[in-house]
Amino acid sequence: MPPVPHVYIVECSDGSFYCGSTWDLERRLGQHNEGVGARYTAHRRPVRLVWNCQFDSIKTAYELEKKIQGWSRAKRVALIERRYGDLSELSRRPTARGRPRA
């Protein structure tokens, strides 16, 4: 079976999350845990896979990776926990006074 594009989130040993995309998920996870996957994860090993999604297109996978990288921790946790209904609400950023924008 040929490799397919994936977007993934790993949880690092310090509790932080790292989001990436790859053609070969198992190989990439091995790289992260060997310390050669990414500078961010190299000093936060071991990492464990907490979420992933397969795509037909590397372009689509990369676009989602970049979106998730801009998300708050709360929104990433909702995705990992499959609380998809919460994602929209977590996209709303409060104003300086603490109220959601209209």
Secondary structure in CASP SS format (residue, H / E / C, confidence):
PFRMAT SS
TARGET T0000
AUTHOR 0000-0000-0000
METHOD secondary structure of the structure
MODEL  1
M C 1.00
P C 1.00
P C 1.00
V C 1.00
P C 1.00
H E 1.00
V E 1.00
Y E 1.00
I E 1.00
V E 1.00
E E 1.00
C C 1.00
S C 1.00
D C 1.00
G C 1.00
S C 1.00
F E 1.00
Y E 1.00
C E 1.00
G E 1.00
S E 1.00
T E 1.00
W C 1.00
D C 1.00
L H 1.00
E H 1.00
R H 1.00
R H 1.00
L H 1.00
G H 1.00
Q H 1.00
H H 1.00
N H 1.00
E H 1.00
G C 1.00
V C 1.00
G C 1.00
A C 1.00
R H 1.00
Y H 1.00
T H 1.00
A H 1.00
H C 1.00
R C 1.00
R C 1.00
P C 1.00
V C 1.00
R E 1.00
L E 1.00
V E 1.00
W E 1.00
N E 1.00
C E 1.00
Q E 1.00
F C 1.00
D C 1.00
S C 1.00
I H 1.00
K H 1.00
T H 1.00
A H 1.00
Y H 1.00
E H 1.00
L H 1.00
E H 1.00
K H 1.00
K H 1.00
I H 1.00
Q H 1.00
G C 1.00
W C 1.00
S C 1.00
R H 1.00
A H 1.00
K H 1.00
R H 1.00
V H 1.00
A H 1.00
L H 1.00
I H 1.00
E C 1.00
R C 1.00
R C 1.00
Y H 1.00
G H 1.00
D H 1.00
L H 1.00
S H 1.00
E H 1.00
L H 1.00
S H 1.00
R C 1.00
R C 1.00
P E 1.00
T C 1.00
A C 1.00
R C 1.00
G C 1.00
R C 1.00
P E 1.00
R C 1.00
A C 1.00
END
